Structure formats: structure tokens, C-alpha cells
Amino acid sequence: MNLTLLPEIAAFVIVVESGSFSAAARKLGTAPSSVSRSISRLEKELGVKLLHRTTRKLRLSDAGAEVLKSAAVMMDSARQVLAHGAVGQQEPQGTLTLSVPKAVGRFVLHPVMPEFLARYPQIDVRLRLEDRYMDLIDDGVDLALRITNTPSPGLHGKALMPITHLLCATPHYLAQHGAPQHPQDLRNHSCISLGETPADSRWKFRQHGKTLVVQTHGRYAANHTGVRLDAVKQHLGIGSLPLFTAREALKRGEIVQVLPEWEFISAYSGQLWLLWSAGRQLPAKMRAMIDYLAGKLTVQSQ
């Protein structure tokens, strides 16, 4: 028996139970295309057609109906095992894999992990710091932290904290070059942006319900918030930074906010959500992490 196909078998049962790839994807917390690939892999391995796909509905083939009988029994047994495990597991334990954007992982999540590991000695944590979208099922992720205002309806989640951006510079830089009084004044300054796309140097502001876009320029750009923070502290210019990156340097007075009376609108702002797959009973280790981060990060953001 090829045990690596167990996720594909589970996906097949959920597709049949749900009646469509999109409905199954919502339950699994993944994309319909991912579910379709799982079914195709299972069909290829078994050498039979399991489902007849039409634009309106799915229909089991004869072979699919036979496979479903055994697969459904397997799923029922698996659900019973999970139910017994959830009841019997008093101490949260096991390995947790978290998908986290790089900057959030470095400046927000990593600093609170030592306390979590001390509180739960039976849980091991694996952080996967990547800015790309990671599929919870295909990439083997238990929990994902994502910056979004519209989390996938196929996932459960908690909003942890707002992610806002602001402009910062050192008092030394501003003493030398002058403090901007209006966003248009930024045209005469060295501005440190993300630098991944041309849009990253077009800074957008809002005040009294009106928006303003300024094309900025600078000799230095970096797609890492820690590097931009250091560049600002080295007096290289005015930089765009997430508040979570700049907060400590602002408290120490090493840097100051520029144009605080204007709202700086970043494409990378939004709510930081903690997300997990829907339609599953949460193991104690996941519940422990969800409750810990919900309490820790919500308090820190206030």
C-alpha cells in the first residue's frame, strides 16, 4: 500500500461528500486546483477514472464507487482515531509547522517563541519564513500567519493585530536635510523603499479623506524591513517601515516618524491573521499555539 496517497484518498472522499472541488477546497483550506491535482494523482496511481467531471456536477464512475466504499471506511476510522487522540491527549505535544512572512517571523513571531517553548516543553516549533503563499495542505503547514483584509473563506482564523506602515528618519538626517512639511517635499529627499516594483517608490498618503501620490527617488532600496531599518539608522534617508519593525527604535529616539499628520498607505498593510484548515478537530498543540498568539500579539499591538 502506498501510504503517501492517504491525503489524496481523503481528498477524494471529501470531494464526493461535498459535491464539488470548490466545496471540498473550502473544507480543506486549500484551492480547488490543489484538490483537482490530488484526485488526478490518485487516478493515475490507481489506473482508473474515479470521477466524471462536467461543468455542472461531478459523477462517480463505476470504479470510483467501488473505491469510495473502502475509502469512506478508512476516513471513518481515521476520524475515530483523531477523536480518541484529542480526548486522550492531556498535554499538548508534537511538532507544529508555521508559515510566516519573513519580516513578521523575525520581528513579531520569533521574539515571543522562547516563552511559548518554555510553557509547552512537549511542543517543537518549525517556522517556515517565506513571503510566498504556502498551501496548508500541499506544503504540510499547520498554521499560517498572513497579512490580509480578506482571509480565505475556506480557512478558520483569528485576527491578531493590525499591520501599519510609516515613514521614518534619524534626527541627524533631518537636521542635515530638513524635515518634510508636506508629502511633495519628499521629492527633494533620499527615500528608501522596498524596491521590488516601480510602484514601491510611488508613495501614497491620505489626509482628511483625500489621497495624494508622490513619486519618490533614492539611491538605496531593500526588500527586507530589517535592512531598511538599519539604512534609516545609518542616516541614508527617509524609509518606509512596518510599525512592528520601527517600534523599538522609535521608543529609544534613534529614529522619528516623518509626516505623522499624514496617513501613509502601503500595499502591504492589513490585518495579521492566524489561519488554519477548516473542517478538522484541532489537536491540543494547535489550540495551545492559537490561544498563546491570540493573547500575546493582541496585547502587544495595543
C-alpha positions as CSV (number, residue, x, y, z in Angstrom):
1,M,0.0,0.0,0.0
2,N,1.3,3.4,-1.0
3,L,0.8,5.4,2.3
4,T,1.8,8.6,0.6
5,L,-1.5,8.6,-1.1
6,L,-3.5,8.9,2.1
7,P,-4.1,12.7,1.6
8,E,-5.3,12.1,-1.9
9,I,-7.7,9.4,-0.7
10,A,-9.0,11.8,2.0
11,A,-9.4,14.5,-0.6
12,F,-11.4,12.1,-2.9
13,V,-13.8,11.2,0.0
14,I,-14.3,14.9,0.9
15,V,-14.9,15.8,-2.8
16,V,-17.7,13.2,-3.0
17,E,-19.2,14.2,0.3
18,S,-19.1,17.9,-0.6
19,G,-20.3,17.5,-4.2
20,S,-17.7,19.8,-5.8
21,F,-14.0,20.6,-5.9
22,S,-14.7,24.2,-4.6
23,A,-16.7,23.0,-1.7
24,A,-14.1,20.4,-0.8
25,A,-11.4,23.1,-1.1
26,R,-13.2,25.2,1.4
27,K,-13.3,22.4,3.9
28,L,-9.6,21.5,3.4
29,G,-8.5,25.1,3.4
30,T,-6.8,24.9,0.0
31,A,-7.5,25.9,-3.6
32,P,-9.8,23.9,-5.9
33,S,-6.9,23.4,-8.3
34,S,-5.0,21.7,-5.5
35,V,-7.9,19.4,-4.8
36,S,-8.1,18.6,-8.5
37,R,-4.4,17.7,-8.6
38,S,-4.9,15.4,-5.7
39,I,-7.7,13.5,-7.5
40,S,-5.6,13.3,-10.7
41,R,-2.7,11.8,-8.7
42,L,-4.9,9.2,-7.1
43,E,-6.5,8.3,-10.5
44,K,-3.0,8.0,-12.1
45,E,-1.8,5.7,-9.3
46,L,-4.9,3.5,-9.3
47,G,-5.1,3.5,-13.1
48,V,-8.8,4.2,-13.1
49,K,-11.1,7.1,-13.6
50,L,-12.8,7.9,-10.4
51,L,-14.9,10.9,-11.3
52,H,-16.6,12.2,-14.4
53,R,-16.3,16.0,-14.4
54,T,-18.9,18.2,-16.1
55,T,-19.4,22.0,-15.9
56,R,-22.4,21.4,-13.6
57,K,-21.6,18.5,-11.3
58,L,-19.3,15.5,-10.5
59,R,-20.4,12.0,-11.0
60,L,-18.8,8.8,-9.6
61,S,-17.5,6.3,-12.2
62,D,-18.2,2.6,-11.5
63,A,-14.6,2.2,-10.4
64,G,-14.9,5.4,-8.3
65,A,-18.0,4.0,-6.5
66,E,-16.0,0.8,-5.5
67,V,-13.0,2.8,-4.3
68,L,-15.3,5.1,-2.3
69,K,-16.6,2.2,-0.3
70,S,-13.1,1.4,1.1
71,A,-12.0,5.0,1.2
72,A,-15.1,6.0,3.3
73,V,-14.4,3.2,5.8
74,M,-10.8,4.4,6.0
75,M,-11.9,8.0,6.6
76,D,-14.4,7.0,9.3
77,S,-11.6,5.0,11.1
78,A,-9.2,8.0,10.8
79,R,-11.8,10.3,12.3
80,Q,-12.4,7.9,15.2
81,V,-8.6,7.8,15.8
82,L,-8.4,11.6,15.9
83,A,-11.3,11.8,18.2
84,H,-9.7,9.4,20.6
85,G,-6.4,11.2,20.4
86,A,-8.0,14.5,21.1
87,V,-9.7,13.1,24.2
88,G,-6.6,11.2,25.5
89,Q,-4.0,13.9,24.8
90,Q,-4.0,16.0,28.0
91,E,-0.5,17.5,27.4
92,P,-0.1,19.5,24.2
93,Q,2.7,17.8,22.3
94,G,4.2,17.1,18.9
95,T,5.7,19.3,16.1
96,L,3.9,22.4,14.8
97,T,4.8,23.9,11.4
98,L,4.0,27.6,10.9
99,S,4.2,29.5,7.6
100,V,5.1,33.2,8.3
101,P,6.2,36.1,6.1
102,K,9.9,36.8,6.7
103,A,9.6,40.2,8.4
104,V,6.7,39.1,10.6
105,G,8.6,36.0,11.6
106,R,11.7,37.9,12.5
107,F,10.2,40.9,14.3
108,V,6.8,39.7,15.6
109,L,6.8,35.9,16.0
110,H,10.3,34.9,16.8
111,P,10.6,37.2,19.9
112,V,7.6,35.5,21.6
113,M,8.7,31.9,20.8
114,P,11.0,31.4,23.8
115,E,8.2,31.9,26.2
116,F,5.9,29.5,24.3
117,L,8.6,26.8,24.2
118,A,9.2,27.2,27.9
119,R,5.5,27.0,28.6
120,Y,5.0,23.9,26.4
121,P,8.1,21.7,26.7
122,Q,6.5,18.9,24.7
123,I,5.9,21.0,21.5
124,D,8.5,21.5,18.9
125,V,8.0,24.5,16.5
126,R,9.2,24.8,12.9
127,L,9.0,28.2,11.4
128,R,8.9,28.4,7.6
129,L,9.7,32.1,6.8
130,E,8.7,32.7,3.2
131,D,6.8,35.6,1.6
132,R,5.2,33.3,-1.0
133,Y,1.7,31.9,-0.4
134,M,2.0,28.4,1.1
135,D,-0.8,25.9,0.8
136,L,-1.6,24.5,4.2
137,I,-2.3,21.0,2.8
138,D,0.3,20.7,0.0
139,D,3.1,22.3,2.0
140,G,2.4,20.5,5.2
141,V,1.6,23.6,7.2
142,D,-0.4,23.5,10.5
143,L,-0.9,27.3,11.0
144,A,-0.2,30.3,8.7
145,L,0.3,33.9,9.6
146,R,-0.8,36.1,6.7
147,I,-1.3,39.9,6.2
148,T,-4.7,40.3,4.6
149,N,-8.1,42.0,5.0
150,T,-9.9,39.2,3.2
151,P,-8.8,35.7,4.5
152,S,-9.8,32.7,2.5
153,P,-13.4,31.6,3.4
154,G,-12.1,28.1,3.3
155,L,-10.0,28.7,6.4
156,H,-10.7,29.3,10.1
157,G,-8.7,32.1,11.7
158,K,-8.2,34.9,14.3
159,A,-7.2,38.5,13.6
160,L,-4.2,39.1,15.7
161,M,-3.0,42.7,15.1
162,P,-3.1,45.5,12.5
163,I,0.0,45.9,10.3
164,T,0.6,49.5,9.6
165,H,3.5,51.3,7.8
166,L,5.0,54.7,8.4
167,L,7.9,56.9,7.3
168,C,11.0,57.3,9.5
169,A,14.3,59.0,9.5
170,T,17.0,59.9,12.1
171,P,17.1,63.3,13.8
172,H,20.6,63.6,12.3
173,Y,19.4,63.1,8.7
174,L,16.5,65.6,9.2
175,A,18.9,68.2,10.8
176,Q,21.1,68.0,7.7
177,H,18.4,67.8,5.0
178,G,15.3,69.4,6.7
179,A,12.1,67.8,7.8
180,P,9.4,67.4,5.1
181,Q,6.3,69.5,5.9
182,H,4.3,68.1,3.0
183,P,4.5,64.8,1.1
184,Q,5.5,66.7,-2.0
185,D,8.7,67.7,-0.1
186,L,9.8,64.1,-0.3
187,R,10.8,64.7,-4.0
188,N,13.9,66.5,-2.6
189,H,14.9,63.7,-0.2
190,S,16.6,60.3,-0.5
191,C,13.8,57.8,0.1
192,I,14.4,54.2,1.0
193,S,11.7,51.9,-0.5
194,L,11.0,48.2,-0.9
195,G,12.3,48.4,-4.5
196,E,10.7,45.2,-5.8
197,T,8.4,47.0,-8.3
198,P,8.2,50.6,-9.7
199,A,5.1,51.1,-7.6
200,D,7.1,50.7,-4.4
201,S,8.6,54.2,-4.9
202,R,5.2,55.8,-5.5
203,W,4.2,56.6,-2.0
204,K,0.5,57.2,-1.3
205,F,-0.8,59.4,1.5
206,R,-4.3,60.3,2.9
207,Q,-5.5,63.2,4.9
208,H,-9.0,64.5,5.6
209,G,-10.4,61.9,3.1
210,K,-8.2,63.0,0.2
211,T,-5.3,60.9,-1.2
212,L,-2.0,62.0,-2.7
213,V,0.6,60.0,-4.6
214,V,4.2,61.2,-4.7
215,Q,6.9,59.7,-6.9
216,T,9.9,59.3,-4.7
217,H,13.6,58.7,-5.5
218,G,16.6,57.3,-3.6
219,R,19.9,55.6,-4.2
220,Y,19.1,52.7,-1.9
221,A,16.2,50.2,-1.7
222,A,15.9,46.9,0.1
223,N,13.1,44.3,0.2
224,H,13.8,43.4,3.8
225,T,12.4,45.6,6.6
226,G,15.4,44.9,8.9
227,V,17.8,46.2,6.2
228,R,15.6,49.3,5.6
229,L,15.5,50.0,9.3
230,D,19.3,49.8,9.5
231,A,19.7,52.0,6.4
232,V,17.5,54.6,8.1
233,K,19.5,54.4,11.3
234,Q,22.7,54.9,9.2
235,H,21.2,58.2,8.0
236,L,20.8,57.1,4.4
237,G,17.4,58.7,4.0
238,I,13.7,58.5,4.8
239,G,12.5,54.9,4.9
240,S,9.1,53.2,4.7
241,L,8.8,50.7,7.6
242,P,6.2,48.5,9.3
243,L,5.4,49.8,12.7
244,F,6.4,46.4,14.2
245,T,9.9,46.9,12.8
246,A,10.3,50.5,13.8
247,R,8.7,50.4,17.2
248,E,11.7,49.9,19.4
249,A,13.9,52.3,17.6
250,L,11.2,54.9,17.8
251,K,10.9,54.4,21.6
252,R,14.6,54.8,22.0
253,G,14.6,58.0,19.9
254,E,17.0,56.6,17.4
255,I,14.5,57.4,14.6
256,V,11.5,59.6,14.4
257,Q,8.3,59.5,12.4
258,V,8.2,61.7,9.3
259,L,4.9,63.4,8.3
260,P,2.9,61.9,11.2
261,E,-0.1,64.0,10.4
262,W,-0.5,62.1,7.1
263,E,-1.6,58.5,6.8
264,F,1.0,56.5,4.8
265,I,-0.9,54.0,2.8
266,S,1.1,50.8,2.0
267,A,0.0,47.9,-0.2
268,Y,1.5,45.7,2.5
269,S,-0.8,46.9,5.3
270,G,-3.7,45.0,6.7
271,Q,-4.6,42.6,9.5
272,L,-2.3,39.9,10.6
273,W,-4.4,36.7,10.6
274,L,-3.6,33.4,12.1
275,L,-5.2,30.8,9.9
276,W,-5.8,27.0,9.9
277,S,-7.7,24.5,7.8
278,A,-11.4,24.3,8.3
279,G,-13.3,21.1,9.0
280,R,-10.8,19.5,11.3
281,Q,-10.6,18.8,15.0
282,L,-7.8,20.9,16.4
283,P,-5.0,18.9,18.2
284,A,-4.1,20.3,21.6
285,K,-0.7,21.6,20.2
286,M,-2.5,23.8,17.7
287,R,-5.0,25.1,20.2
288,A,-2.1,25.9,22.5
289,M,-0.4,28.0,19.8
290,I,-3.6,29.7,18.7
291,D,-4.5,30.7,22.2
292,Y,-1.0,31.9,23.0
293,L,-0.6,34.0,19.9
294,A,-4.1,35.4,20.2
295,G,-3.3,36.6,23.7
296,K,0.3,37.7,23.2
297,L,0.1,39.6,19.9
298,T,-3.3,41.2,20.6
299,V,-1.9,42.7,23.8
300,Q,1.3,43.8,22.2
301,S,-0.5,45.6,19.4
302,Q,-2.5,47.8,21.9
